[in-house]
Amino acid sequence: MHAIASLHQNKPLVMPQALAHICLLLAVMIIAWSPFSGGARLPTLLLTIVGAGLLLARFSDLRKQRAACRWTAVFLLLWLPMWLSLLHAFDVKATLAAIAWFSLMYLAGLALIMLLQQAAIRQLLARWLSWVIALWILDSAIQYLFGVDVLGMPKTPEGRITGMFSDLHQGILMLAVLPLIFYHLQAKRAWLAWVMLLGAGVVVALSGARGYVYIYLLMLLLGLWRSQPGWKVWLAVLAVPLVVTLCSSFLNPELAKYKLQNTQAIAAAEQSIFDRVNHALSYRLNLWETGLHMWQANPVTGIGSNNYKRAYAQYASRADDPFAHNPTHSHNIYVEWLAETGLVGGLGLVAIVGLCVRWFRQATVTDQHQAWPYTLPLMVIYFPVNTTQPMLVPWWFPVLMLLACAFIASLERSNNDGAS
């Protein structure tokens, strides 16, 4: 009887078909509309409106559903530290604005949780995103061949390929959804899956962002670790980054020369170990050291959410810090989150990671298989030794939310089948 009741509580709340397809389109637009004005903001806002309507209309059902409760737990472990960070906030208004914006993300997540519990919808999501990424790869090829893409976006002066984007966001967005595209295509068109994997890798390498190539390699290693293939497959897959690097160097010798000259300049200069490593990491050590100073100033609750860039000049300690007068984000999720929300926020983030590991391990083998395409990019993005975007930025968090909600929703599949 208890098992029957549990299955009943975990039965998915099915959206009307028309609304489901609208929400699916909005989920795809989180990625597809990223190069254009507003980026992910508009589709996320529309999902928020849908989520608010679902919460009002089906609150009693949602509060009994495991997937919705899990999303609520993840949200609260991030949201509550943001409120506590107000105690020593560098700019209270900025923190309140971040809290208000992040509160809306909960509603958008509810809509995604309800949508993505349907396996057919997840398949459609992967299929539609495959077309988006294929278009981006083709557009990047056009930009490489003709100097501008189909929208007239030129290569950067040093020869970086950015596609439709005016910045380097294309690479990280490709990497975020590449696993679910690869595993979706591998089932029926394995050759196409490998073509997409190689094509995306070359585009990422041609962007000149070393951190993205590192993420690409880390993703391949974790994928191999999960599948546990024979040594020949290990060698073949590990050769992919080498092939990608050689192809990008051959296709864009100007960028390769630019990178080599920078490396030689670092090696030739008489500098301290800190300066050598700092230059090699594009001055990331300045960013991380300043984040450490922020955390040391308010170790429990931090300097306030959304304040890293605002407070940077006050906490920078080196005269030659290039970001003191032109601050940027920390390029590390954990550094910025600790600086802004302190130990409370850090423990909350660690708790989320622990919960996700627990939920994954408690799931059946079949459910784990369904969740793996979303688990892999989350593992890579939240890998501690990494240089990634901070979480709470409007163009990036909706992508993380999409992956997290797909991960949570896909773990309900067996229960849903059993209930039906």
C-alpha positions as a Markdown table, in Angstrom:
| # | Residue | x | y | z |
|---|---|---|---|---|
| 1 | Met | 0.0 | 0.0 | 0.0 |
| 2 | His | 2.8 | 2.4 | 0.9 |
| 3 | Ala | 4.5 | 1.7 | -2.5 |
| 4 | Ile | 1.2 | 2.3 | -4.3 |
| 5 | Ala | 0.8 | 5.6 | -2.5 |
| 6 | Ser | 4.4 | 6.6 | -3.3 |
| 7 | Leu | 3.8 | 5.9 | -6.9 |
| 8 | His | 0.6 | 7.9 | -6.9 |
| 9 | Gln | 2.4 | 10.9 | -5.4 |
| 10 | Asn | 5.2 | 10.8 | -7.9 |
| 11 | Lys | 2.8 | 10.5 | -10.9 |
| 12 | Pro | 3.7 | 13.4 | -13.3 |
| 13 | Leu | 1.3 | 16.3 | -13.7 |
| 14 | Val | 0.8 | 16.3 | -17.4 |
| 15 | Met | 0.6 | 19.6 | -19.2 |
| 16 | Pro | -2.0 | 20.2 | -21.9 |
| 17 | Gln | -0.4 | 19.3 | -25.2 |
| 18 | Ala | -0.6 | 22.9 | -26.6 |
| 19 | Leu | 0.9 | 24.4 | -23.4 |
| 20 | Ala | 3.6 | 21.7 | -23.4 |
| 21 | His | 4.8 | 22.5 | -26.9 |
| 22 | Ile | 4.8 | 26.2 | -26.1 |
| 23 | Cys | 6.9 | 25.6 | -23.0 |
| 24 | Leu | 9.2 | 23.3 | -25.0 |
| 25 | Leu | 9.7 | 26.0 | -27.6 |
| 26 | Leu | 10.6 | 28.4 | -24.7 |
| 27 | Ala | 13.0 | 25.9 | -23.3 |
| 28 | Val | 14.8 | 25.6 | -26.6 |
| 29 | Met | 14.8 | 29.4 | -27.0 |
| 30 | Ile | 16.8 | 29.7 | -23.7 |
| 31 | Ile | 19.7 | 28.4 | -25.9 |
| 32 | Ala | 18.6 | 29.4 | -29.4 |
| 33 | Trp | 17.9 | 33.1 | -28.6 |
| 34 | Ser | 21.1 | 33.6 | -26.7 |
| 35 | Pro | 22.9 | 35.4 | -29.5 |
| 36 | Phe | 20.2 | 38.0 | -29.8 |
| 37 | Ser | 18.8 | 41.0 | -27.9 |
| 38 | Gly | 17.8 | 40.0 | -24.4 |
| 39 | Gly | 19.2 | 36.5 | -24.7 |
| 40 | Ala | 17.5 | 34.0 | -22.4 |
| 41 | Arg | 15.6 | 36.7 | -20.5 |
| 42 | Leu | 12.4 | 36.7 | -22.6 |
| 43 | Pro | 11.8 | 32.9 | -22.8 |
| 44 | Thr | 12.7 | 32.6 | -19.1 |
| 45 | Leu | 10.2 | 35.4 | -18.2 |
| 46 | Leu | 7.5 | 33.6 | -20.2 |
| 47 | Leu | 8.2 | 30.3 | -18.5 |
| 48 | Thr | 8.0 | 32.2 | -15.2 |
| 49 | Ile | 4.4 | 33.3 | -16.1 |
| 50 | Val | 3.5 | 29.7 | -17.0 |
| 51 | Gly | 5.0 | 28.5 | -13.7 |
| 52 | Ala | 3.1 | 31.1 | -11.7 |
| 53 | Gly | -0.2 | 29.9 | -13.3 |
| 54 | Leu | 0.7 | 26.3 | -12.6 |
| 55 | Leu | 1.5 | 27.1 | -9.0 |
| 56 | Leu | -1.8 | 28.9 | -8.5 |
| 57 | Ala | -3.9 | 26.2 | -10.3 |
| 58 | Arg | -2.2 | 23.1 | -9.1 |
| 59 | Phe | -0.5 | 23.9 | -5.8 |
| 60 | Ser | -2.0 | 21.0 | -3.9 |
| 61 | Asp | -0.8 | 18.5 | -6.5 |
| 62 | Leu | 2.7 | 20.1 | -6.9 |
| 63 | Arg | 3.4 | 20.1 | -3.2 |
| 64 | Lys | 2.9 | 16.3 | -3.1 |
| 65 | Gln | 5.2 | 15.7 | -6.1 |
| 66 | Arg | 8.7 | 14.5 | -5.5 |
| 67 | Ala | 10.3 | 16.3 | -8.5 |
| 68 | Ala | 8.7 | 19.6 | -7.5 |
| 69 | Cys | 9.8 | 19.2 | -3.9 |
| 70 | Arg | 13.4 | 18.4 | -5.0 |
| 71 | Trp | 13.5 | 21.6 | -7.2 |
| 72 | Thr | 12.1 | 23.5 | -4.2 |
| 73 | Ala | 15.0 | 22.2 | -2.0 |
| 74 | Val | 17.6 | 23.2 | -4.6 |
| 75 | Phe | 16.1 | 26.6 | -4.9 |
| 76 | Leu | 15.9 | 27.3 | -1.2 |
| 77 | Leu | 19.5 | 26.2 | -0.6 |
| 78 | Leu | 20.5 | 29.0 | -3.0 |
| 79 | Trp | 17.8 | 31.5 | -2.2 |
| 80 | Leu | 18.1 | 31.6 | 1.6 |
| 81 | Pro | 21.8 | 32.4 | 1.7 |
| 82 | Met | 21.1 | 35.3 | -0.7 |
| 83 | Trp | 18.7 | 36.8 | 1.9 |
| 84 | Leu | 21.3 | 36.2 | 4.7 |
| 85 | Ser | 24.0 | 38.0 | 2.6 |
| 86 | Leu | 22.0 | 41.2 | 3.1 |
| 87 | Leu | 23.5 | 41.4 | 6.6 |
| 88 | His | 26.8 | 42.7 | 5.3 |
| 89 | Ala | 25.9 | 43.6 | 1.8 |
| 90 | Phe | 28.2 | 46.0 | 0.0 |
| 91 | Asp | 25.2 | 47.3 | -2.0 |
| 92 | Val | 21.9 | 46.3 | -0.5 |
| 93 | Lys | 19.9 | 47.4 | -3.5 |
| 94 | Ala | 21.9 | 45.2 | -5.8 |
| 95 | Thr | 21.4 | 42.2 | -3.5 |
| 96 | Leu | 17.7 | 42.9 | -3.3 |
| 97 | Ala | 17.5 | 43.1 | -7.1 |
| 98 | Ala | 19.3 | 39.8 | -7.4 |
| 99 | Ile | 16.9 | 38.2 | -4.9 |
| 100 | Ala | 13.9 | 39.5 | -6.7 |
| 101 | Trp | 15.2 | 38.2 | -10.0 |
| 102 | Phe | 16.2 | 34.8 | -8.6 |
| 103 | Ser | 12.7 | 34.4 | -7.0 |
| 104 | Leu | 11.2 | 34.4 | -10.4 |
| 105 | Met | 13.5 | 31.6 | -11.5 |
| 106 | Tyr | 11.7 | 29.3 | -9.0 |
| 107 | Leu | 8.5 | 29.7 | -11.0 |
| 108 | Ala | 10.2 | 29.1 | -14.3 |
| 109 | Gly | 11.8 | 26.0 | -12.9 |
| 110 | Leu | 8.4 | 24.6 | -11.8 |
| 111 | Ala | 7.2 | 24.9 | -15.4 |
| 112 | Leu | 10.4 | 23.1 | -16.6 |
| 113 | Ile | 10.0 | 20.4 | -14.0 |
| 114 | Met | 6.5 | 19.7 | -15.0 |
| 115 | Leu | 7.3 | 19.8 | -18.7 |
| 116 | Leu | 10.4 | 17.6 | -18.7 |
| 117 | Gln | 9.0 | 14.7 | -16.7 |
| 118 | Gln | 7.6 | 13.5 | -20.1 |
| 119 | Ala | 10.2 | 11.4 | -21.9 |
| 120 | Ala | 8.8 | 12.3 | -25.3 |
| 121 | Ile | 9.3 | 16.0 | -24.5 |
| 122 | Arg | 12.9 | 15.4 | -23.5 |
| 123 | Gln | 13.5 | 13.7 | -26.8 |
| 124 | Leu | 12.0 | 16.6 | -28.6 |
| 125 | Leu | 14.2 | 19.0 | -26.6 |
| 126 | Ala | 17.3 | 17.1 | -27.6 |
| 127 | Arg | 16.2 | 17.0 | -31.3 |
| 128 | Trp | 15.4 | 20.7 | -31.5 |
| 129 | Leu | 18.7 | 21.6 | -29.7 |
| 130 | Ser | 20.5 | 19.4 | -32.2 |
| 131 | Trp | 19.3 | 21.7 | -35.0 |
| 132 | Val | 20.2 | 24.8 | -33.1 |
| 133 | Ile | 23.8 | 23.6 | -32.5 |
| 134 | Ala | 24.1 | 22.3 | -36.1 |
| 135 | Leu | 23.1 | 25.8 | -37.3 |
| 136 | Trp | 25.7 | 27.4 | -35.0 |
| 137 | Ile | 28.4 | 25.1 | -36.3 |
| 138 | Leu | 27.5 | 25.9 | -39.9 |
| 139 | Asp | 27.3 | 29.6 | -39.2 |
| 140 | Ser | 30.8 | 29.5 | -37.5 |
| 141 | Ala | 32.1 | 27.7 | -40.6 |
| 142 | Ile | 30.8 | 30.5 | -42.8 |
| 143 | Gln | 32.4 | 33.1 | -40.5 |
| 144 | Tyr | 35.7 | 31.2 | -40.8 |
| 145 | Leu | 35.5 | 31.0 | -44.6 |
| 146 | Phe | 34.2 | 34.5 | -45.4 |
| 147 | Gly | 35.3 | 36.5 | -42.4 |
| 148 | Val | 31.7 | 37.2 | -41.4 |
| 149 | Asp | 28.7 | 35.0 | -40.4 |
| 150 | Val | 25.3 | 35.0 | -42.0 |
| 151 | Leu | 24.3 | 38.0 | -39.8 |
| 152 | Gly | 27.4 | 40.0 | -40.7 |
| 153 | Met | 29.2 | 39.3 | -37.4 |
| 154 | Pro | 32.9 | 39.4 | -38.1 |
| 155 | Lys | 35.8 | 37.4 | -36.6 |
| 156 | Thr | 37.6 | 39.1 | -33.8 |
| 157 | Pro | 40.9 | 41.0 | -34.8 |
| 158 | Glu | 43.0 | 38.1 | -33.5 |
| 159 | Gly | 40.9 | 35.6 | -35.6 |
| 160 | Arg | 38.6 | 34.1 | -33.0 |
| 161 | Ile | 35.5 | 32.4 | -34.3 |
| 162 | Thr | 32.4 | 33.6 | -32.3 |
| 163 | Gly | 29.6 | 32.8 | -34.6 |
| 164 | Met | 26.5 | 34.9 | -34.1 |
| 165 | Phe | 27.8 | 36.1 | -30.8 |
| 166 | Ser | 29.6 | 39.3 | -30.1 |
| 167 | Asp | 31.4 | 37.6 | -27.2 |
| 168 | Leu | 32.7 | 34.1 | -26.4 |
| 169 | His | 29.4 | 32.7 | -25.0 |
| 170 | Gln | 28.8 | 30.4 | -28.0 |
| 171 | Gly | 31.4 | 27.9 | -26.8 |
| 172 | Ile | 30.1 | 27.4 | -23.2 |
| 173 | Leu | 26.5 | 27.2 | -24.4 |
| 174 | Met | 27.4 | 24.5 | -27.0 |
| 175 | Leu | 29.2 | 22.5 | -24.3 |
| 176 | Ala | 26.3 | 22.8 | -21.9 |
| 177 | Val | 23.9 | 21.0 | -24.3 |
| 178 | Leu | 26.4 | 18.9 | -26.2 |
| 179 | Pro | 26.1 | 15.7 | -24.1 |
| 180 | Leu | 22.3 | 15.5 | -24.4 |
| 181 | Ile | 22.6 | 16.0 | -28.2 |
| 182 | Phe | 25.3 | 13.4 | -28.5 |
| 183 | Tyr | 23.5 | 10.7 | -26.5 |
| 184 | His | 20.2 | 11.5 | -28.3 |
| 185 | Leu | 21.9 | 11.1 | -31.8 |
| 186 | Gln | 24.0 | 8.1 | -30.7 |
| 187 | Ala | 21.0 | 5.8 | -30.3 |
| 188 | Lys | 20.0 | 6.0 | -34.0 |
| 189 | Arg | 22.7 | 7.9 | -35.9 |
| 190 | Ala | 26.0 | 7.3 | -34.2 |
| 191 | Trp | 28.1 | 8.7 | -37.0 |
| 192 | Leu | 26.1 | 12.0 | -36.8 |
| 193 | Ala | 26.7 | 12.1 | -33.0 |
| 194 | Trp | 30.4 | 11.9 | -33.5 |
| 195 | Val | 30.3 | 14.5 | -36.3 |
| 196 | Met | 28.5 | 16.9 | -34.0 |
| 197 | Leu | 31.0 | 16.2 | -31.2 |
| 198 | Leu | 34.0 | 16.9 | -33.4 |
| 199 | Gly | 32.4 | 19.9 | -35.1 |
| 200 | Ala | 31.5 | 21.5 | -31.8 |
| 201 | Gly | 35.0 | 20.8 | -30.5 |
| 202 | Val | 36.6 | 22.5 | -33.5 |
| 203 | Val | 34.3 | 25.5 | -33.1 |
| 204 | Val | 35.1 | 25.7 | -29.4 |
| 205 | Ala | 38.8 | 25.5 | -30.1 |
| 206 | Leu | 38.6 | 28.2 | -32.8 |
| 207 | Ser | 37.1 | 30.5 | -30.3 |
| 208 | Gly | 40.5 | 30.6 | -28.6 |
| 209 | Ala | 39.1 | 30.0 | -25.2 |
| 210 | Arg | 41.4 | 27.5 | -23.5 |
| 211 | Gly | 39.0 | 27.1 | -20.6 |
| 212 | Tyr | 36.4 | 25.7 | -23.0 |
| 213 | Val | 38.8 | 23.2 | -24.5 |
| 214 | Tyr | 39.6 | 22.1 | -20.9 |
| 215 | Ile | 35.8 | 21.6 | -20.3 |
| 216 | Tyr | 35.5 | 19.7 | -23.5 |
| 217 | Leu | 38.3 | 17.3 | -22.5 |
| 218 | Leu | 36.9 | 16.9 | -19.0 |
| 219 | Met | 33.5 | 16.1 | -20.5 |
| 220 | Leu | 35.0 | 13.4 | -22.7 |
| 221 | Leu | 36.9 | 11.9 | -19.7 |
| 222 | Leu | 33.8 | 11.8 | -17.5 |
| 223 | Gly | 31.8 | 10.3 | -20.3 |
| 224 | Leu | 34.4 | 7.5 | -20.7 |
| 225 | Trp | 34.5 | 7.0 | -17.0 |
| 226 | Arg | 30.7 | 6.4 | -17.0 |
| 227 | Ser | 30.7 | 4.0 | -19.9 |
| 228 | Gln | 33.8 | 2.0 | -18.9 |
| 229 | Pro | 34.7 | 1.0 | -22.5 |
| 230 | Gly | 37.7 | -1.0 | -23.6 |
| 231 | Trp | 41.2 | 0.5 | -24.1 |
| 232 | Lys | 40.7 | 1.0 | -27.8 |
| 233 | Val | 37.7 | 3.2 | -27.2 |
| 234 | Trp | 39.6 | 5.1 | -24.6 |
| 235 | Leu | 42.4 | 5.8 | -27.1 |
| 236 | Ala | 40.0 | 6.7 | -29.8 |
| 237 | Val | 38.0 | 9.2 | -27.7 |
| 238 | Leu | 41.1 | 10.7 | -26.1 |
| 239 | Ala | 42.4 | 11.3 | -29.5 |
| 240 | Val | 39.4 | 13.6 | -30.2 |
| 241 | Pro | 40.8 | 16.7 | -28.3 |
| 242 | Leu | 44.2 | 16.2 | -30.1 |
| 243 | Val | 42.4 | 16.1 | -33.5 |
| 244 | Val | 40.3 | 19.1 | -32.5 |
| 245 | Thr | 43.4 | 21.1 | -31.5 |
| 246 | Leu | 45.4 | 20.1 | -34.6 |
| 247 | Cys | 42.4 | 21.0 | -36.8 |
| 248 | Ser | 41.9 | 24.4 | -35.1 |
| 249 | Ser | 45.7 | 25.2 | -35.4 |
| 250 | Phe | 45.7 | 24.3 | -39.1 |
| 251 | Leu | 42.5 | 26.2 | -39.8 |
| 252 | Asn | 43.5 | 29.3 | -37.9 |
| 253 | Pro | 47.2 | 29.7 | -37.8 |
| 254 | Glu | 46.9 | 33.4 | -36.9 |
| 255 | Leu | 45.2 | 32.6 | -33.6 |
| 256 | Ala | 47.6 | 29.7 | -32.9 |
| 257 | Lys | 50.5 | 32.1 | -33.5 |
| 258 | Tyr | 48.9 | 34.7 | -31.2 |
| 259 | Lys | 48.5 | 32.1 | -28.4 |
| 260 | Leu | 52.1 | 30.8 | -28.9 |
| 261 | Gln | 53.6 | 34.3 | -28.7 |
| 262 | Asn | 51.7 | 35.0 | -25.4 |
| 263 | Thr | 53.1 | 31.7 | -24.0 |
| 264 | Gln | 56.6 | 32.5 | -25.1 |
| 265 | Ala | 56.4 | 36.0 | -23.6 |
| 266 | Ile | 55.3 | 34.6 | -20.3 |
| 267 | Ala | 58.2 | 32.0 | -20.3 |
| 268 | Ala | 60.8 | 34.6 | -21.3 |
| 269 | Ala | 59.8 | 37.3 | -18.7 |
| 270 | Glu | 61.5 | 37.4 | -15.4 |
| 271 | Gln | 58.5 | 37.1 | -13.1 |
| 272 | Ser | 57.6 | 35.5 | -9.8 |
| 273 | Ile | 55.8 | 32.1 | -9.8 |
| 274 | Phe | 52.5 | 33.9 | -9.0 |
| 275 | Asp | 52.9 | 36.3 | -11.9 |
| 276 | Arg | 53.8 | 33.5 | -14.3 |
| 277 | Val | 50.8 | 31.4 | -13.3 |
| 278 | Asn | 48.6 | 34.4 | -13.2 |
| 279 | His | 49.5 | 35.5 | -16.8 |
| 280 | Ala | 49.1 | 31.9 | -18.0 |
| 281 | Leu | 45.6 | 31.8 | -16.5 |
| 282 | Ser | 44.7 | 35.2 | -18.1 |
| 283 | Tyr | 45.0 | 36.9 | -14.7 |
| 284 | Arg | 42.5 | 34.6 | -13.0 |
| 285 | Leu | 44.6 | 34.5 | -9.8 |
| 286 | Asn | 43.9 | 38.2 | -9.4 |
| 287 | Leu | 40.2 | 37.5 | -9.5 |
| 288 | Trp | 40.4 | 34.5 | -7.1 |
| 289 | Glu | 42.7 | 36.3 | -4.7 |
| 290 | Thr | 40.3 | 39.3 | -4.5 |
| 291 | Gly | 37.4 | 36.9 | -4.0 |
| 292 | Leu | 39.3 | 35.4 | -1.1 |
| 293 | His | 39.7 | 38.8 | 0.5 |
| 294 | Met | 36.0 | 39.4 | 0.1 |
| 295 | Trp | 35.2 | 36.2 | 1.9 |
| 296 | Gln | 37.7 | 36.9 | 4.6 |
| 297 | Ala | 36.1 | 40.2 | 5.3 |
| 298 | Asn | 32.6 | 38.6 | 5.9 |
| 299 | Pro | 33.2 | 34.8 | 6.1 |
| 300 | Val | 29.8 | 33.7 | 7.3 |
| 301 | Thr | 27.4 | 35.6 | 5.1 |
| 302 | Gly | 29.6 | 37.2 | 2.5 |
| 303 | Ile | 29.5 | 40.7 | 1.0 |
| 304 | Gly | 26.1 | 40.3 | -0.5 |
| 305 | Ser | 24.8 | 38.6 | -3.6 |
| 306 | Asn | 25.4 | 40.5 | -6.9 |
| 307 | Asn | 28.3 | 42.5 | -5.4 |
| 308 | Tyr | 31.5 | 40.8 | -6.6 |
| 309 | Lys | 32.1 | 43.3 | -9.4 |
| 310 | Arg | 30.8 | 46.2 | -7.4 |
| 311 | Ala | 33.1 | 45.6 | -4.5 |
| 312 | Tyr | 36.1 | 44.5 | -6.5 |
| 313 | Ala | 38.1 | 47.7 | -6.4 |
| 314 | Gln | 37.8 | 48.0 | -2.6 |
| 315 | Tyr | 39.2 | 44.4 | -2.0 |
| 316 | Ala | 41.8 | 44.3 | -4.8 |
| 317 | Ser | 45.2 | 44.3 | -3.1 |
| 318 | Arg | 47.7 | 44.4 | -6.0 |
| 319 | Ala | 48.7 | 47.6 | -7.7 |
| 320 | Asp | 49.0 | 45.9 | -11.1 |
| 321 | Asp | 45.6 | 44.2 | -10.9 |
| 322 | Pro | 44.2 | 44.8 | -14.4 |
| 323 | Phe | 40.6 | 44.4 | -13.1 |
| 324 | Ala | 40.8 | 47.0 | -10.4 |
| 325 | His | 39.3 | 49.7 | -12.6 |
| 326 | Asn | 37.5 | 47.4 | -15.0 |
| 327 | Pro | 36.1 | 44.5 | -12.9 |
| 328 | Thr | 34.7 | 41.3 | -14.3 |
| 329 | His | 33.3 | 38.1 | -12.8 |
| 330 | Ser | 35.5 | 35.7 | -11.0 |
| 331 | His | 35.5 | 32.9 | -13.6 |
| 332 | Asn | 34.8 | 30.4 | -10.9 |
| 333 | Ile | 31.4 | 29.5 | -9.5 |
| 334 | Tyr | 32.7 | 28.6 | -6.0 |
| 335 | Val | 34.9 | 31.7 | -5.6 |
| 336 | Glu | 32.2 | 34.2 | -6.4 |
| 337 | Trp | 29.5 | 32.3 | -4.5 |
| 338 | Leu | 31.7 | 32.2 | -1.4 |
| 339 | Ala | 32.7 | 35.8 | -1.7 |
| 340 | Glu | 29.0 | 36.9 | -2.0 |
| 341 | Thr | 27.2 | 34.5 | 0.3 |
| 342 | Gly | 30.0 | 33.3 | 2.7 |
| 343 | Leu | 30.1 | 29.9 | 4.4 |
| 344 | Val | 26.3 | 29.7 | 4.5 |
| 345 | Gly | 26.1 | 29.9 | 0.7 |
| 346 | Gly | 29.1 | 27.6 | 0.3 |
| 347 | Leu | 27.5 | 24.9 | 2.5 |
| 348 | Gly | 24.2 | 25.3 | 0.7 |
| 349 | Leu | 25.9 | 24.7 | -2.6 |
| 350 | Val | 27.8 | 21.7 | -1.3 |
| 351 | Ala | 24.5 | 20.4 | 0.1 |
| 352 | Ile | 22.9 | 20.7 | -3.4 |
| 353 | Val | 25.8 | 18.7 | -4.9 |
| 354 | Gly | 25.3 | 16.1 | -2.1 |
| 355 | Leu | 21.6 | 15.8 | -2.7 |
| 356 | Cys | 22.0 | 15.4 | -6.5 |
| 357 | Val | 24.5 | 12.6 | -5.9 |
| 358 | Arg | 22.2 | 11.0 | -3.5 |
| 359 | Trp | 19.2 | 11.2 | -5.8 |
| 360 | Phe | 21.2 | 9.8 | -8.7 |
| 361 | Arg | 22.5 | 6.9 | -6.7 |
| 362 | Gln | 19.0 | 6.1 | -5.3 |
| 363 | Ala | 17.5 | 5.9 | -8.8 |
| 364 | Thr | 17.2 | 2.8 | -10.9 |
| 365 | Val | 19.8 | 2.0 | -13.5 |
| 366 | Thr | 17.3 | 2.9 | -16.2 |
| 367 | Asp | 16.6 | 6.3 | -14.6 |
| 368 | Gln | 20.3 | 6.9 | -14.2 |
| 369 | His | 20.7 | 6.3 | -17.9 |
| 370 | Gln | 18.0 | 8.8 | -18.7 |
| 371 | Ala | 19.5 | 11.4 | -16.4 |
| 372 | Trp | 23.1 | 11.0 | -17.4 |
| 373 | Pro | 23.0 | 13.4 | -20.4 |
| 374 | Tyr | 22.1 | 16.2 | -18.0 |
| 375 | Thr | 24.3 | 15.0 | -15.2 |
| 376 | Leu | 27.4 | 15.1 | -17.3 |
| 377 | Pro | 27.4 | 18.8 | -18.1 |
| 378 | Leu | 26.4 | 19.7 | -14.6 |
| 379 | Met | 29.3 | 17.7 | -13.2 |
| 380 | Val | 31.7 | 19.4 | -15.6 |
| 381 | Ile | 30.4 | 22.9 | -15.0 |
| 382 | Tyr | 30.5 | 22.5 | -11.2 |
| 383 | Phe | 33.8 | 20.7 | -11.2 |
| 384 | Pro | 35.8 | 22.8 | -8.6 |
| 385 | Val | 39.1 | 23.0 | -10.7 |
| 386 | Asn | 37.4 | 24.9 | -13.5 |
| 387 | Thr | 37.1 | 28.4 | -14.9 |
| 388 | Thr | 33.4 | 29.0 | -15.7 |
| 389 | Gln | 30.8 | 31.7 | -15.5 |
| 390 | Pro | 29.3 | 32.5 | -12.1 |
| 391 | Met | 25.8 | 31.1 | -11.5 |
| 392 | Leu | 23.5 | 34.1 | -11.1 |
| 393 | Val | 23.8 | 35.9 | -14.4 |
| 394 | Pro | 20.7 | 36.3 | -16.6 |
| 395 | Trp | 22.1 | 34.7 | -19.7 |
| 396 | Trp | 23.7 | 31.7 | -17.9 |
| 397 | Phe | 21.6 | 30.7 | -15.0 |
| 398 | Pro | 18.5 | 29.7 | -17.1 |
| 399 | Val | 20.8 | 27.3 | -18.9 |
| 400 | Leu | 21.9 | 25.8 | -15.6 |
| 401 | Met | 18.3 | 25.7 | -14.5 |
| 402 | Leu | 17.3 | 23.9 | -17.7 |
| 403 | Leu | 19.9 | 21.2 | -17.1 |
| 404 | Ala | 19.1 | 20.9 | -13.4 |
| 405 | Cys | 15.3 | 20.6 | -14.0 |
| 406 | Ala | 15.9 | 18.0 | -16.7 |
| 407 | Phe | 18.1 | 16.1 | -14.4 |
| 408 | Ile | 15.5 | 16.1 | -11.6 |
| 409 | Ala | 12.6 | 15.4 | -13.9 |
| 410 | Ser | 14.3 | 12.5 | -15.7 |
| 411 | Leu | 14.9 | 10.6 | -12.4 |
| 412 | Glu | 11.1 | 10.2 | -12.1 |
| 413 | Arg | 10.8 | 8.1 | -15.3 |
| 414 | Ser | 10.5 | 4.6 | -13.8 |
| 415 | Asn | 8.0 | 5.8 | -11.2 |
| 416 | Asn | 5.9 | 7.3 | -13.9 |
| 417 | Asp | 6.0 | 4.1 | -15.9 |
| 418 | Gly | 5.0 | 2.2 | -12.9 |
| 419 | Ala | 2.2 | 4.5 | -12.1 |
| 420 | Ser | 0.8 | 4.2 | -15.5 |
